Amino acid sequence: MDLRDELLISKPLLPGHEVALALLLTREYASWYMDQRIFKPSGLSDQQFNVLRILRGGPKEGYLICEIKRRMISRNADVPRLIDRLAKQALVRRRENPADRRGTRIQITAKGLAAAETLGPKHAEAMQRFAAAFSDEERRQLVALLERLREGFRVDLADAEVPGPRPPRRKSAAPA
């Protein structure tokens, strides 16, 4: 369905507005799809699942909360609160950080691993659905175009005098 028809917009859109609305509406559809297929049935939120996947793929000793936050998809996530909720469900545990007693390492538990593994096939199926909408070449082009858009935002935000946390800058490749 055409974007303007779906949002009941009768006037023409400026190009930037059209791109922004298309991205935001697509994000809403993707979020809704993932919630319905994966997260609601499991009782976990998308952000909680993201934390479990980060921990599952990380070092055995776990990550500091600040390291988890840097790896999160949602840059505004309240990671300490997410960790609290996951700890109450015994999906993660806190451990003293031997290198710095001020920090706490977060580790995934066996129950957390089992939860992430249980959701794995549903997650993989949803990811296949995302990929199935495009040919390989279209998917590569879309990913490259979205990266270009994010890079423009990174540059603008880094150059602006905006208070508060800034999005991480991409690490540049080391010269050969």
C-alpha positions in Angstrom: 0.0 0.0 0.0 1.2 3.5 -0.8 2.6 5.4 2.2 0.3 8.3 1.7 -2.8 6.1 1.4 -1.8 4.1 4.5 -1.4 7.2 6.6 -4.4 9.0 5.0 -2.2 11.9 3.7 -3.8 13.8 0.9 -1.1 16.3 0.2 2.2 15.7 -1.5 5.2 15.0 0.8 8.6 16.6 0.7 11.2 14.0 -0.1 12.8 14.0 3.3 9.4 13.7 5.0 8.5 10.8 2.7 11.8 9.0 3.6 11.4 9.6 7.3 7.7 8.4 7.3 8.6 5.3 5.3 11.4 4.4 7.7 9.4 5.1 10.8 6.3 3.2 9.6 8.5 0.3 8.5 10.1 0.3 11.9 6.7 0.0 13.5 5.7 -2.9 11.3 9.0 -4.7 11.9 8.6 -4.1 15.7 5.0 -5.3 15.7 5.9 -8.4 13.6 8.8 -9.3 16.0 6.6 -8.7 19.1 3.8 -10.9 17.8 6.0 -13.7 16.5 8.7 -13.8 19.1 8.5 -11.6 22.2 4.9 -11.6 23.4 4.7 -15.4 23.5 8.0 -15.6 25.4 7.2 -13.0 28.0 10.4 -11.1 27.2 10.7 -7.7 25.5 12.8 -7.1 22.4 15.4 -5.2 24.6 15.6 -8.1 27.1 16.2 -10.5 24.3 18.8 -8.2 22.9 20.7 -8.3 26.2 20.5 -12.1 26.4 21.9 -12.4 22.8 24.7 -10.0 23.7 25.6 -11.9 26.8 25.2 -15.3 25.0 27.8 -14.2 22.4 30.1 -12.6 24.8 32.9 -13.7 27.1 32.3 -16.2 29.8 33.0 -13.6 32.5 30.3 -11.4 31.1 30.1 -7.7 30.3 30.0 -4.5 32.3 26.7 -2.7 31.9 28.3 0.1 29.9 29.6 -2.5 27.5 26.2 -4.0 27.1 24.7 -0.5 26.5 27.2 0.1 23.7 26.1 -3.1 22.0 22.3 -2.5 22.3 20.2 -1.8 19.2 18.1 0.7 21.2 20.5 3.5 22.2 18.1 4.8 24.8 17.5 1.6 26.6 17.6 1.7 30.4 20.1 -1.1 30.7 20.4 -1.2 34.5 16.6 -1.6 34.7 16.7 -4.3 32.0 19.3 -6.2 33.9 17.2 -5.9 37.1 14.3 -7.5 35.4 16.3 -10.2 33.8 18.0 -10.9 37.2 14.6 -11.2 38.9 13.8 -13.9 36.3 17.1 -15.6 37.0 18.1 -15.1 33.4 21.3 -13.2 34.3 23.4 -12.7 37.4 25.7 -10.0 38.6 29.3 -10.7 39.5 31.9 -8.5 41.1 34.4 -7.2 38.5 37.9 -8.3 39.7 39.6 -5.6 37.6 37.5 -2.8 39.1 35.3 -3.3 42.2 33.2 -0.3 41.2 31.8 -2.1 38.1 29.7 -5.2 38.0 29.9 -7.9 35.4 26.7 -9.3 34.0 26.6 -13.0 33.1 23.9 -15.0 31.4 22.7 -18.0 33.5 21.8 -21.5 32.2 18.1 -20.4 32.4 19.0 -17.3 30.3 20.8 -19.5 27.7 17.9 -21.8 27.5 15.5 -18.9 27.0 17.7 -17.5 24.2 18.0 -20.9 22.6 14.2 -21.5 22.8 13.6 -18.2 21.0 16.4 -18.9 18.4 14.3 -20.7 15.8 11.5 -18.2 16.0 14.0 -15.4 15.7 15.7 -17.1 12.7 12.4 -17.6 11.0 11.6 -13.8 11.5 15.0 -12.9 10.1 14.3 -15.1 7.0 11.0 -13.2 6.5 12.9 -9.9 6.5 15.4 -11.2 3.9 12.7 -12.8 1.7 11.3 -9.5 0.8 14.5 -8.7 -1.3 16.8 -10.3 -3.7 20.4 -10.6 -2.5 21.4 -7.5 -4.5 18.4 -5.4 -3.2 19.2 -6.4 0.3 22.9 -5.3 0.0 21.7 -2.0 -1.6 19.2 -1.4 1.2 21.7 -2.1 3.9 24.2 0.2 2.2 21.7 3.0 1.8 20.6 2.7 5.4 24.2 2.8 6.5 24.8 5.9 4.5 21.8 7.5 6.2 23.0 6.5 9.7 26.5 7.8 8.9 25.0 11.2 7.9 23.2 11.3 11.2 26.3 10.3 13.1 28.3 13.1 11.5 25.6 15.7 12.1 25.2 14.7 15.8 28.9 14.6 16.4 29.3 18.1 14.9 26.3 19.6 16.7 26.7 20.8 20.3 24.0 18.4 21.6 24.0 17.7 25.3 23.9 14.1 26.5 25.2 10.9 25.1 26.2 10.7 21.5 25.8 7.7 19.2 29.0 5.7 18.8 31.3 6.7 15.9 32.2 3.9 13.6 35.7 2.6 14.0 37.6 3.5 10.9 39.7 0.8 9.3 43.4 0.8 10.2 45.6 2.0 7.3 47.2 -0.9 5.5 
